[in-house]
Amino acid sequence: MLRGKDIIIVGQQPWDTEIGSNCKDIALELSKYNRVLYVNSPLDRISKWRNKDQPAIKKRIEVIAGVASGIIPVTESLFNLYPDCIVESVNWIPFTPLFRKINRLNNKRFARSILKAIDQLGFKDYLLINDSEMFKAFHLKEFLNPVLSAYYSRDNLMGVNYWRRHGLQLEPELIAKSDLCLANSEYLRAYCGKYNPDSYYVGQGCDFTSFNEAPRAVPGEMQGIPKPIIGYVGALWTTRLDLPLLESIADKRKDWSFVFVGPEDEHFQRSRLHHMSNVHFSGAKKPEMLATYISAFDVCMNPQYVNPITIGNYPRKIDEYLAMGKPTIATLTESMLYFKDYVALANNEQEYIDGIERLLATDGAGLQRDRRTFALSHSWENSVELMAQAFAKVAVQKGKIL
């Protein structure tokens, strides 16, 4: 375990994000034994113009204007930095060489703001962890001069047009020049390994505080829904879920009830599912409420739409399902092979139907216990320990002292 170190973490998601974040969880775990500066992404000019009335943007404008402090203590050893700079919105530029020049200037502004905070906090001999911010943090290794820098890969961002435009060139370069790469799936470790031999699988952590076997009352809106209930919790987006598959299964198995808990994109909102009597939508719920819904499911599922975005990602919801002992079925991907002894895997509609039938017929106390034990081994403590081992190995190779 890393202890007594100063660590800087930068990434795509700010501390005040309203959704869960691997990067925030990693920062919290590291801060138990180290000082951590979690740096929000700098405000870009278009966001300032478009969203100037939003509270989060107002806070950033106040920091830039010098009327509010940019360093916010989260705990005694964890600090959140609102950068006191504006960067130019340049991703629309079609020519990567021109993008590179302006992006370097953005990185300089960003780095100056971080260096001021480092000086104010007295950070020394720090480590840098970059959570997939391949543009605004592309040059931070050279500008901040950390003892070691790590690139953390948790999604195949080249499947997203925004990142793909310039990321096809920049991300491999950033991976190559980082001292090491950390990945939460073997698929992404292999991807990083094409450009940097010091690429390590560090697993995925999960906060199981709310996901346990404690008995829970069935939510009022689910009372009266006929059993068995096949359920999904999470964002209902067609970029990540196979909508035609769900429509077909629900249509063929009207003797099963399907419950979906989470926000919907426009495609789900217009889907045939809303016209089926055995399908129920509960809408978005607060994170602390999700386990209450999962507890009412007879089988949990993760019907991913396999594409460049999803093929290598680690679905954290699978651990949440398993931590509650729930029978679970998911679309077969390379990352899901890791779960094959505890999760039914399916490639198509018939395999989903057959798999759900088997899960309903074979569930029992022993299987539930095995699922919980497996899931609970995926803690942030264990994941961060693997990160520490990777840092230590690379430090020895490079003759650095941690």
C-alpha positions in Angstrom: 0.0 0.0 0.0 1.2 3.5 -0.8 1.6 5.4 2.4 2.7 8.9 3.3 2.8 10.0 -0.3 1.5 13.1 -2.1 -0.7 12.2 -5.0 -2.3 14.3 -7.7 -5.4 13.0 -9.5 -6.8 14.5 -12.7 -9.6 13.3 -14.9 -12.8 13.9 -16.8 -15.2 13.9 -13.8 -15.1 16.8 -11.3 -15.6 16.1 -7.6 -19.1 17.7 -7.7 -20.3 15.2 -10.4 -23.8 13.8 -9.5 -22.9 10.3 -10.7 -20.7 7.6 -9.4 -17.0 7.9 -10.3 -14.2 5.3 -10.2 -11.7 8.2 -9.9 -13.4 9.7 -6.8 -13.5 6.3 -5.1 -9.8 5.8 -5.8 -9.1 9.2 -4.4 -11.0 8.4 -1.2 -9.2 5.1 -0.8 -5.7 6.6 -1.4 -6.4 9.5 1.0 -6.7 7.0 3.9 -2.9 6.8 4.0 -1.7 9.6 1.7 -2.4 13.3 0.9 -4.4 13.6 -2.3 -5.2 16.6 -4.5 -8.2 15.8 -6.7 -8.3 18.2 -9.6 -11.5 19.1 -11.4 -11.2 19.5 -15.1 -10.7 23.2 -16.0 -13.7 25.3 -17.2 -13.7 25.7 -21.0 -15.0 28.8 -22.7 -18.1 27.3 -24.3 -19.3 25.7 -21.1 -18.9 29.1 -19.3 -21.0 30.8 -22.0 -23.7 28.0 -22.3 -24.1 27.1 -18.6 -23.2 30.3 -16.8 -26.3 30.1 -14.6 -25.6 26.6 -13.3 -24.3 26.5 -9.7 -21.3 24.4 -10.6 -20.3 26.8 -13.3 -20.9 29.8 -11.1 -18.5 28.3 -8.5 -15.8 27.9 -11.1 -16.3 31.5 -12.3 -15.9 32.8 -8.8 -12.7 30.9 -8.4 -11.3 32.2 -11.7 -12.3 35.8 -10.6 -10.4 35.4 -7.3 -13.5 35.9 -5.1 -13.5 32.2 -3.9 -10.8 29.8 -2.9 -10.1 27.0 -5.4 -8.9 24.5 -2.8 -11.7 22.8 -0.9 -10.8 20.4 1.9 -12.9 17.2 1.6 -11.1 15.5 4.5 -8.0 16.2 6.4 -5.9 14.5 3.7 -8.1 14.9 0.6 -8.4 18.2 -1.2 -10.5 19.2 -4.2 -9.1 21.8 -6.6 -11.2 24.1 -8.8 -8.6 25.4 -11.3 -8.5 29.2 -11.6 -8.2 29.2 -15.4 -10.3 29.0 -18.5 -9.2 26.8 -21.4 -10.3 27.2 -25.0 -12.9 24.9 -26.5 -10.9 23.3 -29.3 -12.1 19.8 -29.9 -14.2 21.0 -32.9 -11.0 21.7 -34.8 -10.8 19.1 -37.6 -7.0 19.3 -38.0 -5.1 17.5 -35.3 -1.8 19.4 -35.8 -3.7 22.7 -35.1 -5.6 21.1 -32.2 -2.2 20.0 -30.7 -0.9 23.6 -30.6 -3.9 25.1 -28.9 -4.2 22.1 -26.6 -0.7 22.6 -25.4 -1.5 26.2 -24.4 -4.6 24.8 -22.5 -2.3 22.3 -20.7 0.0 25.2 -19.7 -2.8 27.2 -18.2 -4.1 24.1 -16.4 -0.7 23.1 -15.1 0.0 26.6 -13.7 -3.2 26.4 -11.7 -2.2 23.0 -10.3 1.3 24.1 -9.5 -0.1 27.0 -7.4 -2.2 24.6 -5.4 0.8 22.2 -5.0 2.8 25.0 -3.6 0.1 26.2 -1.3 -0.5 22.7 0.1 3.3 21.9 0.3 3.1 18.8 -1.9 6.5 17.2 -2.6 7.8 14.3 -4.7 4.2 13.6 -5.9 2.7 10.9 -8.1 0.3 11.8 -10.9 -2.7 9.7 -11.8 -4.6 10.7 -15.0 -8.1 9.2 -15.3 -8.4 9.0 -19.1 -8.1 12.8 -19.7 -6.2 12.5 -22.9 -6.5 16.1 -24.0 -6.4 18.6 -21.1 -3.9 16.5 -19.3 -1.8 15.4 -22.3 1.2 17.5 -21.3 0.9 17.4 -17.5 3.7 14.9 -17.0 6.2 17.4 -18.5 4.7 20.5 -16.9 4.2 19.1 -13.4 7.3 16.8 -13.4 5.9 14.1 -11.0 8.1 11.3 -9.7 5.9 8.9 -11.7 2.8 9.4 -13.8 0.1 6.8 -14.5 -2.6 6.7 -17.1 -5.8 5.0 -15.8 -8.0 3.4 -18.5 -11.5 2.3 -17.6 -13.4 2.7 -20.9 -12.6 2.3 -24.6 -13.1 6.0 -25.3 -12.3 5.6 -29.0 -15.9 4.4 -29.4 -17.1 7.9 -28.7 -16.8 10.4 -31.5 -15.8 13.3 -29.2 -12.6 11.4 -28.0 -12.0 9.6 -31.3 -11.5 12.7 -33.4 -8.1 13.5 -32.0 -7.7 10.7 -29.5 -6.8 8.1 -32.2 -3.5 9.9 -32.3 -3.2 11.4 -28.8 -4.2 8.6 -26.5 -1.6 6.1 -27.8 1.0 8.8 -27.4 -0.1 9.6 -23.9 -0.1 5.9 -22.9 3.4 5.5 -24.3 4.9 8.4 -22.5 3.3 7.7 -19.2 5.5 5.8 -16.7 2.8 3.1 -16.3 -0.8 2.4 -17.3 -3.5 1.0 -15.0 -6.6 -0.7 -16.4 -9.8 -2.0 -14.8 -10.2 -4.8 -17.4 -7.9 -7.2 -19.1 -9.2 -5.9 -22.5 -8.1 -2.4 -21.7 -4.8 -3.6 -20.2 -4.1 -5.4 -23.5 -5.0 -2.2 -25.4 -2.6 -0.1 -23.3 0.0 -2.8 -23.5 0.3 -2.2 -27.3 1.8 1.1 -26.5 3.4 0.7 -23.1 4.8 -2.5 -21.7 4.3 -1.3 -18.2 0.5 -1.8 -18.3 -1.2 -3.5 -15.4 -4.7 -4.9 -14.7 -5.8 -3.5 -11.3 -9.3 -4.8 -11.1 -12.4 -2.8 -10.2 -13.5 -1.6 -6.9 -17.0 -1.2 -5.7 -18.6 0.4 -2.7 -20.8 -2.3 -1.2 -22.2 -0.2 1.7 -25.7 -0.2 0.3 -25.5 -3.6 -1.4 -25.8 -6.4 1.1 -28.1 -9.2 2.0 -30.1 -7.3 4.6 -33.9 -7.8 4.2 -35.6 -4.8 2.6 -39.3 -3.9 2.2 -40.5 -4.1 -1.4 -40.9 -0.6 -2.9 -44.5 0.5 -3.1 -44.5 0.8 -6.9 -43.3 -2.8 -7.2 -45.9 -4.3 -4.9 -48.4 -6.3 -7.0 -46.0 -6.9 -9.9 -46.3 -10.6 -10.7 -43.3 -12.9 -10.1 -40.8 -13.8 -11.4 -39.3 -10.3 -11.8 -36.4 -9.9 -14.2 -34.7 -6.6 -13.4 -32.1 -4.1 -14.5 -30.7 -1.1 -12.6 -28.8 1.7 -14.4 -28.9 4.1 -17.3 -31.2 3.0 -20.1 -29.2 4.1 -23.1 -29.2 2.4 -26.5 -25.4 3.1 -26.8 -25.0 0.6 -24.0 -28.1 -1.7 -23.9 -29.5 -3.9 -26.6 -33.0 -2.5 -26.9 -34.2 -4.9 -29.7 -33.1 -7.9 -27.6 -35.1 -6.6 -24.6 -38.2 -6.0 -26.7 -38.1 -9.5 -28.2 -37.5 -11.3 -24.8 -40.3 -9.3 -23.1 -42.6 -10.0 -26.0 -41.9 -13.8 -26.0 -42.1 -14.2 -22.2 -45.2 -12.5 -21.1 -45.2 -14.8 -18.1 -42.2 -12.9 -16.8 -42.3 -9.3 -15.4 -39.5 -7.0 -16.5 -38.6 -4.0 -14.3 -36.2 -1.2 -15.4 -34.8 1.3 -12.9 -32.9 4.3 -14.3 -33.1 7.3 -16.6 -34.1 6.6 -20.3 -32.8 8.0 -23.5 -35.2 9.0 -26.2 -35.0 5.6 -27.9 -36.1 3.8 -24.8 -38.8 6.3 -24.2 -40.3 5.6 -27.6 -39.8 1.8 -27.5 -42.4 -0.9 -27.6 -41.5 -1.8 -24.1 -43.7 1.0 -22.8 -46.7 -0.7 -24.4 -46.2 -4.1 -22.9 -48.2 -5.0 -19.8 -45.4 -7.1 -18.3 -42.8 -4.3 -18.5 -42.5 -1.7 -15.8 -40.3 1.5 -15.7 -39.5 3.0 -12.3 -37.4 6.0 -13.5 -34.2 7.3 -12.0 -33.6 6.7 -8.3 -31.1 7.9 -5.8 -28.1 5.6 -5.5 -28.9 4.6 -1.9 -32.3 3.4 -3.1 -31.1 1.0 -5.8 -30.5 -2.0 -3.5 -34.1 -1.9 -2.4 -35.2 -2.5 -6.0 -32.5 -5.1 -6.7 -33.7 -7.0 -3.6 -37.1 -7.5 -5.2 -35.7 -9.0 -8.4 -35.7 -12.7 -9.0 -33.0 -12.4 -11.7 -30.8 -9.4 -12.5 -29.5 -8.7 -16.0 -27.1 -6.6 -17.9 -28.1 -6.9 -21.6 -25.3 -4.9 -23.1 -25.2 -3.7 -26.7 -21.8 -4.9 -27.8 -19.9 -2.1 -29.5 -16.5 -0.4 -29.2 -17.7 1.5 -26.1 -18.9 -1.6 -24.1 -16.8 -4.4 -25.3 -13.9 -3.8 -22.9 -15.6 -2.1 -20.0 -16.0 -3.6 -16.5 -19.7 -3.4 -15.5 -19.7 -2.4 -11.9 -23.4 -3.2 -11.6 -22.6 -6.9 -11.9 -20.7 -6.8 -8.6 -23.6 -4.9 -7.0 -26.0 -7.6 -8.1 -23.7 -10.4 -7.0 -23.0 -8.7 -3.6 -26.7 -9.1 -2.9 -26.5 -12.8 -3.9 -28.7 -12.3 -6.9 -28.9 -14.7 -9.9 -27.5 -12.7 -12.8 -27.3 -13.0 -16.6 -25.3 -10.7 -18.9 -24.2 -10.4 -22.5 -21.0 -12.3 -23.2 -18.0 -10.0 -23.7 -14.4 -10.5 -23.1 -14.6 -8.7 -19.7 -17.6 -10.8 -18.6 -15.6 -14.0 -19.0 -14.0 -13.0 -15.7 -17.5 -13.6 -14.1 -18.3 -16.8 -16.0 -18.4 -19.0 -12.8 -21.0 -16.7 -11.1 -23.0 -15.2 -14.0 -24.9 -16.8 -16.8 -23.6 -15.4 -20.1 -25.6 -15.1 -23.3 -25.1 -14.1 -26.9 -28.6 -13.9 -28.2 -32.3 -13.9 -27.4 -32.7 -17.7 -27.0 -29.6 -17.9 -24.8 -31.0 -15.2 -22.6 -34.3 -17.0 -22.2 -32.7 -20.4 -21.5 -30.2 -18.7 -19.1 -33.0 -17.0 -17.1 -35.0 -20.2 -16.9 -31.9 -22.0 -15.5 -31.3 -19.3 -13.0 -34.9 -19.4 -11.8 -34.8 -23.1 -11.4 -31.4 -23.5 -9.7 -31.0 -20.6 -7.3 -30.2 -21.5 -3.7 -28.5 -20.4 -0.5 -25.1 -21.9 -1.4 -25.0 -20.1 -4.8 -26.1 -16.9 -3.2 -23.3 -17.2 -0.6 -20.7 -17.9 -3.4 -21.8 -14.9 -5.4 -21.5 -12.6 -2.4 -18.1 -13.8 -1.5 -16.8 -13.4 -5.1 -18.2 -9.8 -5.4 -17.0 -8.6 -2.0 -13.4 -9.5 -3.0 -13.7 -6.6 -5.5 -13.1 -3.8 -3.0 -11.4 -0.5 -3.6 -8.9 -1.4 -1.0 -7.8 -4.4 -3.2 -7.8 -2.5 -6.4 -5.7 0.4 -5.0 -3.3 -2.2 -3.5 -2.8 -3.5 -7.1 -2.1 0.0 -8.2 0.4 0.5 -5.4 2.2 -2.7 -6.5 2.4 -1.5 -10.1 3.8 1.9 -9.0 6.4 0.1 -6.8 7.5 -2.2 -9.7 7.9 0.6 -12.1 9.7 2.7 -9.5 12.3 0.0 -9.1 12.7 -0.4 -12.9 13.2 3.4 -13.3 15.4 3.8 -10.2 12.9 6.1 -8.6 12.3 6.2 -4.8 8.7 6.0 -3.6 
